[in-house]
Amino acid sequence: MILLTGLGNIGEEYSNTRHNIGFMTIDNIATSYNFPNWKEKNKYLYTKKSINGIDVILQKPTTYMNLSGEAVQAIQTLYKIPIDNIIIIHDDLDIKTGEIRTKQGGSAGGHNGLKSIDGKIGNNYHRIRIGISHPRDTNPNQDVASYVLSKFNTIDKEKITKTIDKITQNFENIIQKNFKDLKN
């Protein structure tokens, strides 16, 4: 069984914001691969389907970003998912907008959602990091918290849409933990 978790914040006010890139990606995968309707558990939304003989769970934590680890730990425990079968999709300030990086393990790099997950299950899970750039690149006076919670401008939205489509097109490789075609 593979768990693919997209990080984000619940609520319409966070829809299409930089910090919700994980939710946006998971939603696109769910739609493109005709996953069943979302079900709600205590700390997350999820949908489950078999793809090419692999049981896959898509998850969106409902705990808000800073407590994402609670949701990941809850579903990991329920389904007894090994940490090596967990893939987290999240935004990354240190990567240019629209670029994709993958890795397994490592530090949270200041990302509160990852810090929460690390604290609950450890850090040796797979990550698909989607670049959103750092505000210092264009507006050094902008607060990071307000930046990640802001919506994309038109140019960045086009880049992000292409990135989400690329991840979705590679979904069947991703659930086999083959990330090579995601490299920019």
Steps between C-alpha positions, in 0.01 A plus 500: 500500500624849408394818681520823302436800724465854371565773755282806532249684714128437501254779427403699194723793602806277444386360167756556220764641735868412483486298822215287354694367203487151654119509518480633145719217371314227690165635374627493142618140536170395661301651213729378220502142629132488598556430868178453702349791693699628795421351840557680826678362804582682822808683371496460124317445173593194298411295196626155410536307175708224344718617211676227298473264795634751754266619777531878516362741759485872425486716813438864589553583868224711658721596796648808330859500384677522834336180630522292180695232683193406704306415184788312336566302817130416540463353149843332514401325823154404374628338180843394634681681219881476508673839500669409169152487341407853606537782247440860609430774243573851626607853414864604528618862531857416403412374153398722207128510428384198304817296539482152654752330725467158660682339787465251778573609855684813602413805700173688505680811378279730709175357359262465795292228336810286450621574855169368629523184287863443604397527865226239460641237260867588441647657189583213266193541276509605134440863408387670185600862549333759280674834473311816588811728518587714801349847541851644541546429127241760400395688814754488784261682735220243471441279801549128421178397680285740298683401181433125531134573578460728197360396163714455189532779246407416140851407387569280804156338473585388143829349620330323792225362277765347270684359802186342645419352159853354476468336842155366410626359169775319695267369771536134402880533522476688830303222672780265395744748660652580163553877504752539216252649251412781740841662474494844338 
